[in-house]
């Protein structure tokens, strides 16, 4: 199996995200498990080790500058899939309260086995995002919420902002059209209690353009949100 540690170390250092030898070892295990499990179930279309480094690991680690400086905080990864960006963030910050949310149990089965090998202990939640947003255990309890999903930002905002506590931040990971999405979603974000505080675009190894849209939670989300999933997608805010 390809050894990705040196490649990941160099690329992460260029993005001002230094990784320890132990963390690099964990990413090596992650890559190996992802490729092995992907032979049994469809977790990712990206299977080349170097592409995993750039398009999954490094992409996830670019969140690091936006995270709180305190050692312990709560983080929800909505639609985590094969664990991105949540598991790489846990490798950086193993003591945080991490909840990995996905609607497909097979992905969580993979994540359970993976996290046992990585000695990480996130909460694995089999649920749709709108169900979590209406659940008192999760509603308005997180410091950070993120999503790497492909849904438009106004749709993602209704899924994610109800999970944020006041003062927390929803960090949407979008592509090169993120700035346009941010402008289009501004009224929906305000309705849900948020306000766009920062937009940062980064290019990764000349392969990916990632736009980070940071939305701060200014006030409580009105009780009627999030709506049912069908209403969110058919009639977005």
C-alpha positions as semicolon CSV with decimal commas, in nm:
position;residue;x (nm);y (nm);z (nm)
1;X;0,000;0,000;0,000
2;X;0,125;0,347;-0,092
3;X;0,281;0,547;0,191
4;X;0,117;0,892;0,186
5;X;0,272;1,033;0,502
6;X;0,549;1,245;0,354
7;X;0,327;1,380;0,079
8;X;0,053;1,475;0,325
9;X;0,305;1,628;0,566
10;X;0,453;1,856;0,299
11;X;0,118;1,963;0,156
12;X;-0,031;2,031;0,500
13;X;0,274;2,238;0,601
14;X;0,224;2,455;0,293
15;X;-0,127;2,528;0,422
16;X;0,007;2,608;0,773
17;X;-0,140;2,290;0,923
18;X;0,156;2,104;1,077
19;X;0,098;1,734;1,149
20;X;0,280;1,520;1,404
21;X;0,422;1,179;1,318
22;X;0,139;1,019;1,514
23;X;-0,123;1,214;1,320
24;X;0,043;1,117;0,991
25;X;0,030;0,752;1,100
26;X;-0,346;0,788;1,162
27;X;-0,402;0,936;0,818
28;X;-0,208;0,645;0,667
29;X;-0,441;0,400;0,842
30;X;-0,742;0,607;0,731
31;X;-0,637;0,589;0,368
32;X;-0,579;0,213;0,385
33;X;-0,915;0,147;0,552
34;X;-1,099;0,372;0,308
35;X;-0,958;0,190;0,005
36;X;-1,021;-0,153;0,159
37;X;-1,380;-0,080;0,261
38;X;-1,450;0,091;-0,070
39;X;-1,404;-0,245;-0,241
40;X;-1,711;-0,370;-0,048
41;X;-1,929;-0,059;-0,051
42;X;-1,942;0,265;-0,244
43;X;-1,784;0,521;-0,007
44;X;-1,592;0,740;-0,250
45;X;-1,516;0,769;-0,620
46;X;-1,166;0,887;-0,525
47;X;-0,944;0,583;-0,474
48;X;-0,597;0,693;-0,585
49;X;-0,390;0,748;-0,267
50;X;-0,249;1,082;-0,379
51;X;-0,595;1,205;-0,477
52;X;-0,723;1,098;-0,135
53;X;-0,447;1,311;0,019
54;X;-0,551;1,622;-0,174
55;X;-0,924;1,589;-0,231
56;X;-1,021;1,438;0,103
57;X;-0,753;1,486;0,370
58;X;-0,604;1,822;0,274
59;X;-0,944;1,959;0,177
60;X;-1,074;1,871;0,524
61;X;-0,769;2,013;0,702
62;X;-0,822;2,353;0,540
63;X;-1,096;2,399;0,801
64;X;-0,834;2,422;1,076
65;X;-0,784;2,803;1,070
66;X;-1,158;2,858;1,120
67;X;-1,187;2,647;1,434
68;X;-1,201;2,783;1,792
69;X;-0,868;2,828;1,969
70;X;-0,993;2,646;2,280
71;X;-0,899;2,278;2,308
72;X;-1,252;2,147;2,371
73;X;-1,548;2,244;2,156
74;X;-1,847;2,074;1,994
75;X;-1,857;1,997;1,624
76;X;-2,129;1,847;1,400
77;X;-2,040;1,715;1,055
78;X;-2,364;1,703;0,857
79;X;-2,370;1,442;0,580
80;X;-2,029;1,314;0,679
81;X;-2,017;1,032;0,422
82;X;-1,682;0,857;0,461
83;X;-1,592;1,094;0,744
84;X;-1,499;1,417;0,570
85;X;-1,421;1,662;0,714
86;X;-1,510;1,535;1,063
87;X;-1,259;1,254;1,110
88;X;-0,955;1,457;0,990
89;X;-1,062;1,733;1,230
90;X;-1,076;1,476;1,511
91;X;-0,726;1,361;1,423
92;X;-0,619;1,722;1,479
93;X;-0,836;1,770;1,791
94;X;-0,909;1,429;1,949
95;X;-1,068;1,577;2,264
96;X;-1,354;1,764;2,098
97;X;-1,717;1,656;2,108
98;X;-1,766;1,531;1,752
99;X;-2,096;1,411;1,608
100;X;-2,080;1,253;1,263
101;X;-2,426;1,263;1,104
102;X;-2,531;1,058;0,804
103;X;-2,854;0,913;0,669
104;X;-2,694;0,589;0,545
105;X;-2,611;0,325;0,805
106;X;-2,347;0,156;0,588
107;X;-2,131;0,468;0,604
108;X;-2,159;0,476;0,982
109;X;-2,065;0,107;0,996
110;X;-1,744;0,196;0,814
111;X;-1,682;0,495;1,041
112;X;-1,732;0,285;1,354
113;X;-1,468;0,035;1,240
114;X;-1,236;0,313;1,125
115;X;-1,256;0,513;1,448
116;X;-1,183;0,204;1,654
117;X;-0,857;0,164;1,460
118;X;-0,779;0,535;1,501
119;X;-0,866;0,533;1,875
120;X;-1,117;0,813;1,822
121;X;-1,458;0,832;1,989
122;X;-1,704;1,045;1,793
123;X;-2,078;1,002;1,828
124;X;-2,212;0,834;1,514
125;X;-2,565;0,949;1,442
126;X;-2,786;0,773;1,190
127;X;-3,033;1,048;1,103
128;X;-3,131;1,308;0,852
129;X;-3,005;1,657;0,927
130;X;-3,353;1,805;0,969
131;X;-3,435;1,536;1,228
132;X;-3,131;1,641;1,432
133;X;-3,231;2,006;1,409
134;X;-3,566;1,929;1,569
135;X;-3,419;1,703;1,838
136;X;-3,368;1,889;2,172
137;X;-3,052;1,684;2,235
138;X;-2,881;1,843;1,934
139;X;-3,071;2,162;1,853
140;X;-2,861;2,471;1,917
141;X;-2,588;2,279;2,105
142;X;-2,285;2,298;1,872
143;X;-1,998;2,546;1,850
144;X;-1,917;2,445;1,491
145;X;-2,132;2,286;1,223
146;X;-1,999;2,204;0,878
147;X;-2,114;2,038;0,559
148;X;-1,929;1,942;0,245
149;X;-2,257;1,857;0,073
150;X;-2,347;1,968;-0,278
151;X;-2,683;2,123;-0,186
152;X;-2,728;2,498;-0,244
153;X;-2,631;2,716;0,051
154;X;-2,987;2,827;0,131
155;X;-3,081;2,458;0,167
156;X;-2,772;2,375;0,372
157;X;-2,840;2,671;0,600
158;X;-3,180;2,532;0,697
159;X;-3,023;2,195;0,774
160;X;-2,728;2,332;0,968
161;X;-2,811;2,660;1,144
162;X;-3,071;2,503;1,378
163;X;-2,789;2,288;1,522
164;X;-2,572;2,588;1,615
165;X;-2,570;2,756;1,953
166;X;-2,568;3,134;1,958
167;X;-2,212;3,252;1,899
168;X;-2,128;2,937;1,705
169;X;-2,034;2,917;1,337
170;X;-2,160;2,720;1,040
171;X;-1,871;2,673;0,797
172;X;-2,002;2,581;0,454
173;X;-1,746;2,418;0,225
174;X;-1,837;2,520;-0,128
175;X;-1,676;2,521;-0,471
176;X;-1,570;2,816;-0,686
177;X;-1,931;2,940;-0,710
178;X;-1,954;2,981;-0,334
179;X;-1,951;3,361;-0,338
180;X;-2,255;3,373;-0,565
181;X;-2,432;3,118;-0,344
182;X;-2,357;3,327;-0,037
183;X;-2,521;3,634;-0,191
184;X;-2,823;3,430;-0,303
185;X;-2,869;3,273;0,041
186;X;-2,828;3,592;0,247
187;X;-3,198;3,641;0,327
188;X;-3,245;3,272;0,420
189;X;-2,943;3,285;0,648
190;X;-3,075;3,594;0,828
191;X;-3,420;3,436;0,866
192;X;-3,257;3,135;1,035
193;X;-3,065;3,351;1,283
194;X;-2,731;3,372;1,107
195;X;-2,507;3,631;0,947
196;X;-2,221;3,581;0,700
197;X;-1,902;3,693;0,874
198;X;-1,631;3,577;0,635
199;X;-1,577;3,428;0,290
200;X;-1,238;3,278;0,206
201;X;-1,138;3,110;-0,121
202;X;-0,839;2,876;-0,136
203;X;-0,682;2,674;-0,416
204;X;-0,539;2,335;-0,326
205;X;-0,246;2,205;-0,527
206;X;-0,390;2,371;-0,840
207;X;-0,663;2,105;-0,840
208;X;-0,942;2,229;-0,615
209;X;-1,089;2,569;-0,551
210;X;-1,264;2,568;-0,214
211;X;-1,473;2,856;-0,085
212;X;-1,533;2,864;0,291
213;X;-1,840;3,061;0,394
214;X;-1,842;3,135;0,767
215;X;-2,189;3,205;0,906
216;X;-2,218;3,316;1,269
217;X;-2,527;3,235;1,474
218;X;-2,657;3,570;1,602
219;X;-2,993;3,465;1,746
220;X;-3,209;3,158;1,796
221;X;-3,354;2,988;1,492
222;X;-3,736;3,024;1,480
223;X;-3,903;2,708;1,610
224;X;-4,067;2,617;1,278
225;X;-3,725;2,553;1,121
226;X;-3,597;2,318;1,000
227;X;-3,898;2,206;0,801
228;X;-3,943;1,853;0,668
229;X;-3,682;1,751;0,413
230;X;-3,918;1,749;0,116
231;X;-4,031;2,105;0,190
232;X;-3,672;2,224;0,227
233;X;-3,569;2,093;-0,115
234;X;-3,892;2,173;-0,303
235;X;-3,947;2,516;-0,150
236;X;-3,606;2,646;-0,035
237;X;-3,594;2,967;0,166
